[in-house]
Amino acid sequence: RKEVEQDPGPFNVPEGATVAFNCTYSNSASQSFFWYRQDCRKEPKLLMSVYSSGNEDGRFTAQLNRASQYISLLIRDSKLSDSATYLCVVNNNAGNMLTFGGGTRLMVKP
Amino acid sequence: NAGVTQTPKFQVLKTGQSMTLQCAQDMNHNSMYWYRQDPGMGLRLIYYSASEGTTDKGEVPNGYNVSRLNKREFSLRLESAAPSQTSVYFCASNLGQGRRPQHFGDGTRLSIL
């Protein structure tokens, strides 16, 4: 089993739609969680950290469920510019190492 | 503010050739990392340096060496390139401790023929 698993997609949604991605992780001792965004042929960029109580940044909401070991990302009112690959990232509690999921591709259509 | 800078952006090598990928950060970060990204595989850690003077193996270190030249610079060397090392290589840095998000350079696309 992979340490961090994501549905690769693609998720094809119309503009204005709400879309949600889930990510599961295997290490119950993981302490830090992030969502990164990666555009085609570009570097990953931090979208948001994920906090235990859940957190929101504009149209983006992240949730953490420690009991079930999954993280979610909800995007409301999707924009064309949201089209990208979304990477779920987990600290594996071994010092400085982060483990990246394979990413979920989102395509927002006009 | 440049952030994390990688050179070169693109490189084509022949099997058996050697080369060094350079990375520098200007954010006064303690920790630096080298990843490779292959289609369908996600990002995999090659080596990292938790602080100046230390380096450690990541998930896929075979065929690579690293040098933490100073706090700013962390280089990745391929001594004898193999086609299996064809990939996109990313350097990243953070303040240290796994809780901190990492900031990435814009990558080096390496092809080995």
Interface residues (C-beta under 8 A of the other chain):
Chain A: P8 Q31 S32 F34 K42 E43 P44 K45 L46 S49 L87 V89 N91 N92 N93 A94 G95 N96 M97 L98 F100 G101 G102 G103
Chain B: S31 Y33 Y35 G40 M41 G42 L43 R44 L45 Y48 A50 G58 F90 N94 G96 Q97 G98 R99 R100 P101 Q102 H103 F104 G105 D106 G107
